Amino acid sequence: MTLRFVIDPDLTPELRAEIVALWIDVTNAGGAVGFVAPVTAADVRTIADPTLAAIADGPDRLLLGYAGDRLVAMAIFTDNRFHLKAHYRILTRVMVHPGSQGDGFGLDLMREAERIGRRLGLDALQVTVRDGLGLDRFYRRLGYREVGRLPGALRVGTGDDRDEILMWLDLSAGRPGRQTTRATNDPAASRPG
């Protein structure tokens, strides 16, 4: 079965409830989507409500994946809210229902997100990954590369701090007119010629 994707759906009360239910199921199955299990609907709504408001009011965008009529996957294109970062988006709350794991839906979701990113003219997509779950391997297989790591940035429990891994997918490779200047540790590179 392949997923049917919807971008920027109407956020009805029923859809909001489905999103919260998906978020609960993913978290309680061990998913790294902003919480540590166990969670309730009230817990998830503390983040879901402002997140969905930022989608309904803009500038964030919601991508949903359906197996038949059942919501099984989602990702949010989160705007950086800073004009010097307008050329890329951070994919947040990337999730696939635990009952659909192993069906290739995560791969389908990320490929659709990449397709949409290209259609929107974005230069890159970023994801932030909780270390210790092997998620970085999944994203590497999709072409993402690790570009940074914040040691112990995520406290998932007492005595259990995890690195936060920043991963990047360049969507602009080969696009004419793109120029990137990268920082260097070579002091000679910053001296006038």
N, C-alpha and C positions, 0 to 999 in steps of 0.2 A: 504494500500500500504506500502511496506517496501522499505527502501532505498537501493540503490546499492552504495557500497563504493569503492573508488579508493584512494590508498596511493601512494604518490610520482608521481603524473602525470607529463607529459611533459608540462611545463609552456609556452604554445604558446601565442602569442599576443591575440588570441581570448579568451583563458581561463583566462588570466590576466584581460581582460575587464569584463568577467563574474564575477570574484571574486570581482573586484571593485564595480560592480553593486550590488552584494549581500551585500557587506559591507555598501554601501550607503542606501539600502533599510532597512537593520537591524538598522542602526544608526538613520535614519529618523523616524523609528517606535518606537524609545525610547530605543533601545538596547545599552548595555554598552560594546562597542567593541572599545574603544580608543578615541571616539569623543562624542560630545554633539550635538544633532540635532539643526538646519539643517546643512547638509553637501552637498558638491558637489563632483564630481569626482576629481577635482583638490585638494580639501582638503584631501580626502582619499588617493590619490596617494602619499602624503607626507610621509605617514607611509607604505602604501601598497608596493611601489616600493622597499625600502630597505628590507622590510619583505620578499618579493618574491625573492629578490636577495639572501638572507640568506638561502632560501630554494633551489634555483637553484644551488647555489655554495656550499651548505652544511654549517653547519651540521643539520639545521632544517629540519623537515619533514612535509608534508602537507597531511591532510586527508580530502577528499571531499565526500559529500553524494548527490546522485542524485535520484530524483523521476522521473522515466522515463529518459528522456534526459535533464531534467532541474536541474541545480545546485541549491540545497536548503539548504545545510549545509556544514560547514567546521570547522576544528580545526587544530591548528599548534602545533606539538611537538617541543617546543623550547628548544634547548640545553643550558645548563647553562654556557658553555664556561669556565669551571673551573674544573680541574681534581678531586677535592675532592667532586664534585657534579655530577659526571658522571653517577651515579647509578639511577638518576631520571630525569624526564623532567617536564617542566611547559607547560600545555596546554594553549595556548593563542588564541585570536581571535575566540573563540568558538561561533558559530552563526548558527541560523536556520532562514530561510526566514520568515518574518512576515505572509505571506500568507499561510504558512505551520505550523504555531503555532497550538498546540492542536492535532496534528496528531501523537504525540509520537516520532517525529523525533529527538528531543533533547535527549531523553532517548536512542534511537537507536544509535545516534552519540557518546554519552558518553560510552555506552557499547562496541561499536566498538573500541573506543580509549583505553579502558581498555584492551580489547582483544589484541590489537596491542602492548600495553605496556608490557603485559605479554610475548607475543611472542618475543619481543625484549630483554627480560630478565631484564627489569627495576624493581627496588625495589619499586618505588612509582611514582605517578603523583600528581602534584600540580596545582591548579587553583587559580587565584586571582579574587576576586569578589567585585564589587562596592556595598556598602551597600545601603539600602533603596529601593531596587527593589525586594526583596524576593528571589534572586537567591541562597542565601546560603541554603534555605530550599530545593530547587531542588537538589543541590549537596549533602546535607545530606541524602536525600532519596536514593542516589546512593552509599552511604557508605563513602563519604568524611567527614572529621571532621575538625572543625576550629582549627587551630594551632597558629594563630596569628592575630593581628588586628593593623593596623596603623591608629590611630585616625585622622580624618580630612585630610588624605593624598591626597584625590582626590578633586580638586576644579572644580566642574562642572558648577558653575556660581557664580556671586557675592553674597556673603553671604550664599553659598550652598556648604559647604565642607562635603564630605562623607568619612566614614571609608573605608579602603581597607582591605578586609578580605582574609587571606591566608587559603586555604583549602587543605587537604592532603588525598590521597587515598593510603593506604599501599597495595602493590601488592605482597609482599614477605612473608606475614604471613604463617607460617608453612613450609617455604622453609628451608631445612637443611643447616646448616653452617652459618646462618645469626646471627650476634650479634650486638645489638644496645646499646650504652651507652647514657643515657639521663642525661642532666644537672639536678642538684637538688639544692634547696635552703637550704639544710641541711648542715651547716658547718661541722658537724661531719663526713659527708660522704666523705669529701675531706681530712681529716686528716689520716695520716698513722695509721694503726691498732695497 
